Amino acid sequence: MKRLLLAGAAMLLIVGGAQAQNRTLTMTFAQPGGASDVSAKNLAELASADKIATIQVQGGGVLTKTIQQVAEGKTDISPSAFILNFLMSKGLGPFSGVGKAKGKEFADNLRLLYPYHLASFYLIAFQSTGIDSYEKLAGKTVHNGPPRGGALVTARNVIRLSAGLAEGKGYTGKQIAWGQANSIFLDRSVDAAVRPGSNPAPYMPVLLSAGKINIVSVPKARFEGEDWQKYAAAPGNVPNVFPVSELAHYGPNARIISDDNMFRTVANAGGDMVHKNMDKALAKALTATFIKNVPGLLKKVPFAKGQLFGVVDDKKMGMCNAGIKFHPGAIEAWEEAGHKIPDCAKPQS
């Protein structure tokens, strides 16, 4: 009998391991080469190595669509800028067509595994255009993101607050999928771009190979004004101010334009989200392997450290202001690893 019980227990372990190894999840990311790309591929690699799951990763997604797919149970994991969770919960912006009631229902379905900074926003233009300030975007054609994406919402606000220009009145906005973003800049279909990027941004070497570029900071007076400060502290946003010397790696063909050798912009905080009904053990295992392997992740790409992978400080991530809630399994993983999750980011159920 004892041998039979031991054999049965062993069989359960084998079956359980096989089920974990054979579990297949779907995951999306946004801009190729960006933080969500690195995060997704990193998690897929770790989940496979630890025999947690096989994660099928697909890139170039518009996050307004992919997080709704997670909320509907059609996709397992997607990054989200926290501002999108907030807008979804209110049925605003790109989710206005969903409606307030349905938007709240969708937002309530989303749970966070781990946060990071998705990107900061930069005004870039070939020096030959003469665009060396936000004000000079007046009357120009500007690439400001993909259609209906979270990046589009932020870029429009950055331009409006930095120069008082509204799309359609002060400038012409051009939206296009991320896969074509470099092409329309290189062939001069647009005069400039206000787009998200890490530091260094993987797209910059491609653009710099075609000519000298201006990278423009938000003007200090505007940034320190009431409107900009209010926006920088809005749900999902984090102010990002750093010495221009931190962009020196782009070399002499990149001119960094700032009032006082400090670069000012806004970062979108976000993270990888799952449905609240994801199995607790699975969410915990995914989060635990992510936490354990953060040191390796920081070595994968030069910009990883600046995205604050492995940080759950609400002051640096703005989770509570956006109404973000962690998955219970993720909470256990973070707390067992010695991190404190703020109470406001813990779901009531």
N, C-alpha and C positions, 0 to 999 in steps of 0.2 A: 504493500500500500504506500509506504514511504517513497519507494522508487517511482511509483506511478504518479504521486503528487509532484515530485521533483521534475519528472519528465513533463508533466502538464505545465508546470511553471516555466520550464525552459521553452516549451512550445509557444506559450503566450508571449514571452520575450522576443522570440524569433519572429512571430507574426506581427507583434507591435512594431518591431524594428523595420520589418518589411513594409508595413503600411506607411510608416513615417518616410521611408526612403522613396516609396512610390507615390506619395502625395504630390500633386502638381498644383502650383499656384500661378496666377497671372499677375504681372506687375508692369506698370508703365513708368515712363519718365518724360521730362519735357525737352529742354534744349540739349541736343547732343554735345557732349563734352563738358556740360555744366555739373553743378553739385548734385542734382537729382539723378543724372546719368551715372555718376560715380557711385552714389549711394545705392542705386538699384543693382548695378552689376556687382558691387561689393556684397550686398546681401544675398544675391543669387549664388555667388561663389561660396560664401560661408555656409549657407543653408545646405548646399550640396555636400560640402566637405564634412559637415557635422551630421549628415544624413537626416536632416530635419524635413526637407522638401526639395523638390525640383521647381525652380521659379523660372517661368517663361517671361522674358523681359522684352518689352516693345517700347521704342523711343519715339521722340518727336510729337508727343501728345500735347493737346491743349488741356491744361489742368482743370479748367471749368467743366470740361466734359468728363475727364477721367475720374475726378473725385465724385461726380454724380453717379458714374458707373459703379464705384465702390459702394456708395450709399444705397444703390439699387441691388447690390449683390451680384453685379455682372462682371466685376473685376475684383481681385483679392486685395491688391495693394497699389496705392498711388501716392505720389508726393502731392502736397497741397501747400500753397502759400496760405498762411493763417487768415489773411484778409478774405480769402475766398470762402472759408468756413463761416466767417462772420457775415459776409454778404448773402451766402446761401441761407443762413438761419433767418435772415430778414426778408428774403425774396427780393433783393436789390441788385442793381448793376446787371452783370451777365446772367443773373438768375431771376430777373424780373418776370420772364416768361413762365417760370415755374410756379410763381405765386408764393405768398407769404406762408400759408399753411403747409404746402408741400415742401417748400424750402426748409422750414423748421424741422419737418419730419426727416428730410434727407440729412440735414446737419446733425440731428440727434443720433443718426445711425453711425457717424464717423468717430473713430477713436485713434489716438496717436500711439505709435510705437516709440519713436524718438524724434527730437527736433534738430534742426540745423538752419543756417542761413542759406536760403536758396541763391540769392545774388544781390549785388548792389547795382545801382543804375548809373549809367554813364552817357553823356553826350559826346558823340564822336563824329568827326567830319574830316574829309581830306583838307589839308591846309590850302589847297588851290581854290576851295570854295569861298574862302574868306570868313567862314563861320568860326568865330572864336569866343562866342558868348551865347547864352540862351536867347537874348534879345534878337540876335541875328537870324533866328529861325523864322522870324516874321516873313510871311509870303513864300516860304520854302516848302519843299516836299520832304517829309520826315518819316522814316520807318520807325514806328512806335510799338511794334509787337505783332503777334499773330491775331487773327480774327477772334474777338470776344475773350481773349485770354486774360489771366490775372496780370501778366506783364503789361498788357495794353492799358489796363486800369491805372496801374502805377505810373507808367510813362506819361500818360495824359496829365496826371496830377503833377508830376515833376515839372513838366513844361509850363503848365498853368501857374504853378506857384513860383517858378523861377523867372518867368518872363511875362506873366499876365496874358499869355496867348492860349486861346481855345482852339481845338481842332475844328476846321471848317470855316473859321472866321479869321484867326490869326495865322494859321498855317494849314497845309494839306497833309493829312495823315495817310500813310500807306501801311496796310496790314498784310502780312504774308506769313506762311508757315515757316517755322524755324529752318527747315532744310533749304530754303531759298533766300534766307536773310543775308548771307554773305554775298550772294550773286547780285542782288539788286543794289547793294552798296558798291560793289566793285565795278558794275557797268554803269554807274552814275544814274540809275533810275530814280534814286533819291539823293537829296542834297546832304542829308545827315541822318543819323540814327540816335535815338534815345532808347537804349536797350540794356537788359540785365547782363551782368557778367561777374565772374569771380575775379580774383587778383592772384596770379595773372589769368586773363580770359583766354581760353583756347582759340578763339576766333581772331584775336589780335595779330598774331604773326601772319595769318593769311591776308588780312587787310593791309598791314604794313608792307607787305611784299609788293603792293601795287602803288605805293606812294606815301608821302609824309602825312601824318594824321594829328589833328588836335583832339585832346581829351580834356573836356571842360568841367570844372567844378561848379556846383551851385554857388552863386554869389553869396559872400558872407553876410551882407546886410539882409538879403532875402531869407537866408537860412536861419538867421537868429531872430527873425521877425515872428510875430505871434502866429500868423497863418501857417508858416512852415513848421514851427515847433509843435503846433497842434497836430499837423499831419504826421510828423515824424513819430509822434507818440500814439497815433491812431492804431486800432486793432491790426495786428500783423506787421507793423512797421517798427524798425529800429534805426535810430540815427547812426550814421557811420561817418566819422571824422578821423582822418589820419594824415600823416605827413606826405607831401607829394613825392618825397624820396622813395616811398614804398612802391611807386610806379616806375622807378628809374630802370627797372629790368627790361622795359620795352625798348630802350636804346635811344639814340639821337634822332631817329625818324618820328618819334612820338613827342609832341610838345604838350606838356601838362600845364594847363592854364588855371590859375588860382589867384585869389586876392592877396594871400599872405603865406604861401607855401604850405597851407593845409587844404586837403581835398575834402569837400563836403558833399554828401549824398545820403540816400536812404537805402537801407537794406530790407528786403522781404524775408521775414522769418517764416519758416514752414517746417514740414517734416513728413515722414512717411505714415500714411493713414491706412487703416483697415476698417472693416465693418465691425460694429460692436458685438455681433454674434460670432465672430471668429472664435474658435476653440481657445479657451484660456491657456491651456498648456502649449498650444502652438504659438500664440502671441508671445508668451513668456520665452519660449525657446528661441524664437527669431530675435527678440530684443536682447536676450542674454548673450547670444553669439555676437550680435552687433557690439554690445558693450565690451565684451572680452577682447574683441579684435580692433578696437579703436586705434591703438598704437600702429597697427599695420595699415589701417585706412589712411592715417595721416601721412604715410610715406608713399602712398600710391600716386598722388599728383601734387604739384607744388602749392596749389591753392587750398588744399584740404584743411589745413590748420586754420585758415581765415574763415572757414565756414562754421567753425565751432562745433564740429561733430563731437559728441560725448558730453555736451553741456546741457543741463536742464534748469539753469538759473532763469527764473521768470523775467528778471530785469534785462537779461540779454536776449531773451526769446519772445517775450510778450505773449505768452500762451493764455494767461488768465484774461487779459483785456479782450482777447478775441473769442473767449468762451471755449477754448480747446480743452478736451478731456482725454486723458490717457486711457488705453485699454487696461483693465485690471491685471491681465497677465504681464503687460509691460511695466506696470507699477511695481509688481512683485520683483521683476528682474532688476529694475533700477534700485529699489530699496535694498535688495539682497547684495547688490554691488556697492552699497555704501552711499548712495545718492539720496537726497531728499526731494520728493515730489511735492510741490505746493498743494495745499488742501484744495485750492480753487480749481486745480486741474484734475481732481479726482471725481469720477462720476458718482452720482448718488446711487445708481443701480447698475 
